[in-house]
């Protein structure tokens, strides 16, 4: 049986550096962490700067992540096609103490 690649975490890319936190962290949690702990004031949140990490630790865009999540069966349907949002993956699982 073939191991399918899956989406493991939300991620933010800035200047070719990838930032991520453990699930169920969402993009806004990562942005807040970067601002509060790394003293980075501005991050362009448009374009492909918000994406995901795969099980192979590869950064992918929201559109690429949507295809991966659908193909591997992580989700059954996209709430906002053609992009994947972290809410699609861990809807209802976020607790502030876990971030």
C-alpha positions as CSV (number, residue, x, y, z in Angstrom):
1,X,0.0,0.0,0.0
2,X,1.3,3.4,-0.9
3,X,1.7,6.1,1.7
4,X,-0.2,9.2,0.7
5,X,1.1,12.6,1.3
6,X,-1.2,14.6,3.7
7,X,-1.4,18.1,5.1
8,X,0.1,18.2,8.6
9,X,0.2,21.9,9.6
10,X,-0.7,25.5,8.5
11,X,2.3,27.5,7.5
12,X,3.4,31.1,6.7
13,X,6.2,31.9,4.3
14,X,8.2,35.1,4.5
15,X,11.4,35.8,2.6
16,X,11.7,32.0,1.9
17,X,11.5,31.1,5.6
18,X,8.7,28.8,6.6
19,X,7.0,29.4,9.9
20,X,4.6,26.8,11.4
21,X,3.1,25.7,14.7
22,X,1.7,22.4,15.8
23,X,-1.9,21.7,14.8
24,X,-4.5,22.8,15.3
25,X,-2.8,26.2,15.0
26,X,-4.3,28.3,12.3
27,X,-2.7,30.9,10.1
28,X,-3.7,33.8,12.4
29,X,-2.0,31.9,15.4
30,X,1.2,31.7,13.4
31,X,1.1,35.4,12.5
32,X,0.5,36.3,16.1
33,X,3.4,34.1,17.3
34,X,5.7,35.7,14.7
35,X,4.7,39.2,15.7
36,X,4.9,38.5,19.5
37,X,8.1,36.3,19.6
38,X,10.2,37.1,16.6
39,X,9.7,40.9,16.4
40,X,8.6,40.7,12.8
41,X,6.1,43.5,12.3
42,X,4.9,43.1,8.8
43,X,4.1,40.0,6.8
44,X,2.3,40.1,3.4
45,X,-0.6,37.8,3.9
46,X,-1.6,37.9,0.2
47,X,-0.6,35.6,-2.6
48,X,1.1,32.4,-1.7
49,X,2.5,33.4,1.7
50,X,-0.2,31.5,3.6
51,X,0.0,27.8,2.9
52,X,0.6,24.4,4.6
53,X,3.3,21.9,5.4
54,X,2.9,18.4,4.0
55,X,3.8,15.1,5.7
56,X,7.0,15.4,3.7
57,X,7.8,18.8,5.2
58,X,7.2,20.5,1.9
59,X,5.5,24.0,1.8
60,X,2.5,24.1,-0.5
61,X,0.0,26.8,-1.4
62,X,-3.6,26.7,-0.3
63,X,-4.6,25.5,-3.8
64,X,-2.0,22.7,-3.8
65,X,-3.0,21.8,-0.2
66,X,-6.6,21.5,-1.2
67,X,-5.8,18.9,-3.8
68,X,-3.6,16.9,-1.4
69,X,-6.2,17.0,1.4
70,X,-9.0,15.8,-1.0
71,X,-6.9,13.1,-2.6
72,X,-5.7,11.6,0.7
73,X,-9.1,11.7,2.2
74,X,-8.4,14.3,5.0
75,X,-11.4,16.2,3.9
76,X,-14.4,15.3,1.9
77,X,-15.3,18.7,0.5
78,X,-13.7,22.2,0.3
79,X,-15.7,24.9,2.1
80,X,-14.1,27.6,0.0
81,X,-12.9,26.1,-3.3
82,X,-10.3,26.1,-4.7
83,X,-8.3,26.9,-1.6
84,X,-7.8,24.9,1.6
85,X,-8.2,26.7,4.9
86,X,-7.0,25.4,8.3
87,X,-10.6,25.5,9.4
88,X,-11.3,22.8,6.8
89,X,-8.8,20.5,8.5
90,X,-9.4,21.1,12.2
91,X,-12.8,22.6,12.5
92,X,-13.9,22.7,16.1
93,X,-10.6,21.4,17.5
94,X,-8.8,24.6,18.4
95,X,-8.1,25.4,22.0
96,X,-5.9,28.3,22.9
97,X,-3.9,26.2,25.4
98,X,-2.7,23.9,22.6
99,X,-1.1,26.6,20.6
